[in-house]
């Protein structure tokens, strides 16, 4: 009970900080630095697009300095597909650029395995957290249980347990102050805040703090379920539509989407989650309220619902897919984005590492 109450208080505080940031970031975009990104475990799907990619594009176009991390090291914590990391990394960059993220003065895309200065923060950060704190992280516990249950993980390696500390390195090396994320990522960000606070309290008693305490910018997009209507959209569950899918492939996948036995279409997320999810996807494409879409389809049934979604999704993704096809023909450019991003990230990390050494009396 106490844990639940504490989690509720933590979430309420995060919501309040998120609201204040959302209001202020429009007026003062340069005051913040966003850290965001993905693990290169595969290509991105429409859940990523509506859930996070569009928001990253929005923030970067507002002029908010943005670090887009490709967390390639973190793939090793619970995946064996290391032979695909390089290819997946480049495909992520293609998805980012096609969605509208533009590398430039304020936007850096980079893989963290190419930023050794960032990873050097791992050792001092590990000394600031206890084993008990790592073991009770609810997000890690859930990922471990899921990985063992579905056979994706055969054992729990130490990297899995220290995953949140590595995330803290990713956020703090660049003095990231804002992390766009959902509620499920809040425990990781809270640990990052704890590490930043403890470092500053321990090593910066008589000087300016080295690290900011980052805040979550909570996503306003509702949770997007897969085409099965019961689980979060995921490539591994086979319920996703990838951004790189063709229009015909998209149509075939939507045709197999689960609905229910009622002919009249209504928006009822509690009692009709499969139908409600498809209506929500249409709404995300067209910006029309899902209730209005349901009323328009009415007695058209599941067939009309799926056709409406197919047309709306293919229309919304057409520019992205066209740009994606062009980018796939120019891998030299993709490589240059990564190389330039890694170089610039290292420059930022070197400055931070120098400050850390100085604070810990290790500078020679």
Secondary structure, DSSP 4 states (H G I P E B T S, - for coil): -HHHHHHHHHHHHHHHHHHHHHHHHHH-GGG-EEEEEE--SS--BHHHIIIIIHHHHHHHHTT-EEEEEE--GGGGGT---GGGHHHHHHHHHHHHHHHT---BTTEEEEEGGG-HHHHTHHHHHHTTS-HHHHHT-HHHHHHHHHHHHTTS-SS--HHHHTHHHHHHHHHHTTT--EEEE-GGGHHHHHHHHHHHHHHHHHH-TTS--SS---EEEE--SPPPB-TTSSSB--GGGT---BTT--HHHHHHHHHT----S-SS----TTT-HHHHHHHHHHHHHH---HHHHHHHHGGGHHHHHHHHHHHHHHHHHHHHHHHHHHHHT-HHHHHHHHHHHHHHHHHHHHHHHHHHHHHTT---
